[in-house]
Amino acid sequence: MYELQLSQIFIFVLVGFALPALGMILLAWVLQLALGYHTPNPIKNQPYECGMKPIQEAILQFDIRYYLYALLFILFDIEIIFIIPWALSTDRLPAILGKEAWWLGPAEIGVFMFVLVFGLAYAWKKGALEWDP
């Protein structure tokens, strides 16, 4: 009987996801070129402001602290995505690796939490969490 290698399965899955996605993008692009029309003019190129003339530039400068807060939120929010599966699967480690590997699960999460706490302390020390300058 023929057995599949892991690399063959990976290539199969990659092609199975990539070809339909690329095919749809290519189809949309070809249909837009064939059936679409493009007639730019200065009025169409203005930013839309509910039918009124724009009163300011469309490009606004945002304070960098908004982005910093967003990045820190994403960083500490994504940690939950890693902690929950770890907590659900760590009880199977001694059964897989043996009774003497009981310490491996807590050690893994300890290193993970150390990195997160170190990152939070670094951001706090640099003043990234303070809003007033």
N, C-alpha and C positions, 0 to 999 in steps of 0.2 A: 504494500500500500504506500502511496506517495504521501510524504509528510511535508508540511509547509514550514519553511524557515521563518524566523521572526522578521527578517529583512524583507522577505516576500510579502508577508502580511502587511508590513508597514507601507511598502510601495503600493500594494493593492488599495489600502485605505486612503493613502495620499492621492492616488489617481482618481479614486472614487469620489473624493470631495473636491479636488481641484478642477477636474474637467468640466463638470456641470457648472461650477461657478464661473470659470473662465469662458465657457461657452455662452452663458447668459450675458456676461459683460460684452463679449464680442457681438452677439446678436443684437443687443440694445444699441451698440455703437454703429453697426451697419444699418440698422433700421433708422436711426437718427440721421445718418448721412444720406440715406436714400429717400426718406419721406419727410424729414424735417426741413424747415426753412429758417433762415437766419437773416434778419434785416435790422441791424443795430442802428440806432440814432441817439443823439444826446439825451433825449427825454427818456428813452428806455434804459439808458445806462445810469440814470440817477438812482440813488437808493430810495426805496419806497417808504413814504412817511404818511400813510393813511390818506393819500390824495392831496396832501399839502406839500408845498415846497419845503425842502429840508432847511432847517434853521442853523445847522452846524455840520461839521464834517462827520462822515460816517465812521471814521476811525477814531476811537477814544483811547486815551492812555489809562490803563488800569494800574492800580497800585500793586506792586510785586507781592505784597503781603497776602492778597487774595489767592494768588497762585500757590504761595507757600502753605497757607492753611489748607487749600485743596489737596496738595500733595501729601501733607502730613495726615489729613483725614483718610486719604486713600491708603496710605501706608499702614496705618493702625486699624483700618477697617478690613483690609485684605488679610491681616493676621488671623482673623476669625476663620477665614476660609481654610487656613492651614491647621488651626488648633482643633476645630471640631472633628475633621476626619482623623487626626492623630488620636484624639481622645477615644474615638469609636474603635480604632484598630489596635490600640496599644495593649489591650487585654489579651490579644492573641499572640503577642511576641513570645512569652515563655513557652507556649505550646509549639511554636515553630522552631525557636532557637534553643529550647531547653530550659530547665528550671533555673540554671545558673545565670541566665540572661535577664532576670527580673529587673535589674537596674538600668537596662538599656533605654526603656521608654522614658522614665523620668530624666535620664541624662540628656536625651535628645531634646525634650521640651525645655529643660533647663538651659541648654545652649541657645535655643531659639528665643526664649524669653530674655536671656542675658543680652542678646544682640538688640532686641526691641527696646529694652530698658536703657541700654547704652545709647541707642539712637534718640530716645526721648530725652535723656539727660543732656545729650549734646545739643539738641535743638533748644532745650530750655536754657542752657548756659549761654548759647549764642544769642538769645533774645528773640528767637523766631516765634515764640508763642505770645509775645507782648505786642499789643496793638499800638499803644501810644509810643511815639519815638522818643 
